[in-house]
């Protein structure tokens, strides 16, 4: 068990910087990001001059969608490769977004009207105290009345419906995926082979299976008042049994 925890302790540091990550998740398209931002615009009712932080921005698809609508956007991510890609995309599109390589647990020294944490960019750390430090960082960076949106998986549904194995290929590279639950987390072991890869290349993902009650307690501790709960990017009501997502829209009291 100790070896398992060690293997996944800082899994995101290597995996998110790998070019194989981008290949595996190439299906995360811009249209999906646009759909999510459409919902946020309707819900948050932000003015065009609002300052928004994309917390854990990845390769920038949500930050870009926000900037295209006229918001002033900053974005942080721990992955240097992700930030590099995001900056390149933004430059090509002629947009202005302030990207920075930074750990989500370390707040920026400025305030925002809204902070978004999208597509399950939360729960990466093995210890609850480390994950709640992200929420502490959020409250430190929010203006009073500022909005915080957390878009997370529906853990209850994941526990019941996750697919233990999966496989596929892109061009000449094959991949195998093994999913399992351990110590309150969903773990995904991914193995790549073929093409330019010598032998096999292995990575792991691990995300805590937090449910709505956990978030309610942690938000209340930090004076984050929950305003809306959505179960998908169309804005349907959250159902713990069937919703694909858990999206929490809140504000700092």
Residue pairs with C-beta under 8 A, 6 or more apart in sequence:
1 183
4 182
5 126
5 183
7 204
8 126
8 185
8 187
8 204
8 205
8 206
9 126
11 124
11 203
11 204
11 205
11 206
12 78
12 79
12 124
12 205
13 78
13 79
14 203
15 21
15 203
15 204
15 205
16 58
16 77
16 78
16 79
16 81
16 82
17 79
17 80
17 81
17 82
18 81
18 203
19 81
20 173
20 175
20 192
20 201
20 203
21 203
22 59
22 85
23 170
23 173
24 170
24 175
24 190
26 170
28 61
28 119
30 61
30 64
30 65
32 233
33 61
33 62
33 64
33 65
34 65
35 233
35 234
36 62
36 65
36 118
36 119
36 151
36 233
37 62
37 65
37 66
37 69
39 230
39 233
39 234
39 235
39 247
40 116
40 149
41 69
42 235
43 149
43 227
43 228
43 235
43 249
44 114
44 147
44 149
44 249
46 52
46 71
46 113
46 114
46 147
48 69
48 70
48 71
49 72
50 71
50 72
50 113
50 114
51 71
51 72
51 74
51 111
51 112
51 113
51 114
52 66
52 71
52 72
52 73
52 74
52 112
52 113
52 114
52 115
52 116
53 73
53 74
53 75
53 76
53 108
53 112
53 114
53 115
53 116
53 141
54 60
54 62
54 63
54 66
54 73
54 74
54 75
54 76
54 116
54 118
55 76
55 104
55 115
55 116
55 117
55 121
55 134
55 137
55 138
56 76
56 77
56 78
56 104
56 117
56 118
56 121
56 122
57 63
57 75
57 76
57 77
57 82
57 83
57 86
57 99
58 77
58 79
58 82
58 86
58 119
58 121
59 82
59 85
59 86
59 89
60 75
60 82
60 85
60 86
60 87
60 89
60 90
60 97
60 99
62 116
62 118
62 119
63 73
63 75
63 86
63 90
63 97
63 99
64 86
64 89
64 90
64 93
64 95
64 97
66 73
66 116
67 73
67 90
67 95
67 96
67 97
68 93
68 95
73 97
73 98
74 97
74 98
74 99
74 100
74 108
74 112
75 86
75 97
75 98
75 99
75 100
76 99
76 100
76 101
76 102
76 104
76 108
77 83
77 86
77 99
77 101
77 102
78 101
78 102
78 103
78 104
79 101
80 101
83 99
83 100
83 101
86 97
86 99
87 99
90 96
90 97
90 99
100 108
102 108
104 117
104 121
104 134
104 137
105 130
105 133
105 134
105 136
105 137
106 137
107 136
107 137
107 138
107 140
107 141
108 141
110 141
111 141
111 142
111 143
111 146
112 141
112 142
112 143
112 146
113 143
113 146
113 147
114 142
114 146
114 147
114 148
114 149
115 138
115 141
115 142
115 146
115 147
115 148
115 149
116 148
116 149
116 151
117 134
117 138
117 148
117 149
117 150
117 151
118 149
118 151
119 151
120 151
120 152
120 153
120 207
122 131
122 134
122 150
122 152
122 207
122 210
123 131
123 152
123 185
123 207
123 208
123 209
123 210
124 131
124 206
124 207
124 208
125 131
125 208
126 183
126 185
126 206
128 208
131 208
131 210
132 218
135 218
135 219
135 222
135 224
136 222
138 148
138 222
138 224
139 148
139 222
139 223
139 224
139 252
142 148
142 252
143 252
144 252
144 253
145 251
145 252
145 253
146 251
146 252
147 249
147 250
147 251
148 224
148 249
148 250
148 251
148 252
149 247
149 248
149 249
149 250
150 215
150 247
150 248
150 250
151 245
151 246
151 247
152 210
152 215
152 245
152 246
152 247
152 248
153 207
153 244
153 245
153 246
154 231
154 238
154 240
154 243
154 244
154 245
154 246
155 186
155 209
155 210
155 211
155 246
156 211
156 240
156 241
157 240
157 241
157 242
157 243
157 244
158 186
158 209
159 181
159 186
159 209
162 179
162 181
162 186
163 179
164 178
164 179
164 180
165 176
165 177
165 178
165 179
166 176
166 177
166 179
167 174
167 175
167 176
167 177
168 174
168 175
169 175
169 194
171 195
172 194
172 195
173 192
173 193
173 194
173 195
173 196
173 197
174 192
174 193
174 194
175 190
175 191
175 192
175 193
176 190
176 191
177 188
177 189
177 190
177 191
178 188
178 189
178 191
179 186
179 187
179 188
179 189
180 186
180 187
181 187
181 209
184 208
184 209
185 206
185 207
185 208
185 209
186 206
186 207
186 209
187 204
187 205
187 206
188 204
188 205
188 206
189 202
189 203
189 204
190 202
190 203
190 204
190 205
191 200
191 201
191 202
192 200
192 201
192 202
192 203
193 199
193 200
193 201
211 240
212 229
212 238
212 240
212 246
212 248
215 246
215 248
216 226
219 225
219 226
219 248
219 250
222 252
223 252
223 253
224 250
224 251
224 252
224 253
225 250
225 251
225 252
225 253
226 248
226 249
226 250
227 249
227 250
227 251
228 247
228 248
228 249
229 237
229 238
229 246
229 247
229 248
229 249
230 236
230 237
230 238
230 245
230 247
230 249
231 237
231 238
231 239
231 242
231 243
231 244
231 245
231 246
231 247
232 243
232 244
232 245
232 247
233 245
233 247
236 243
238 246
238 247
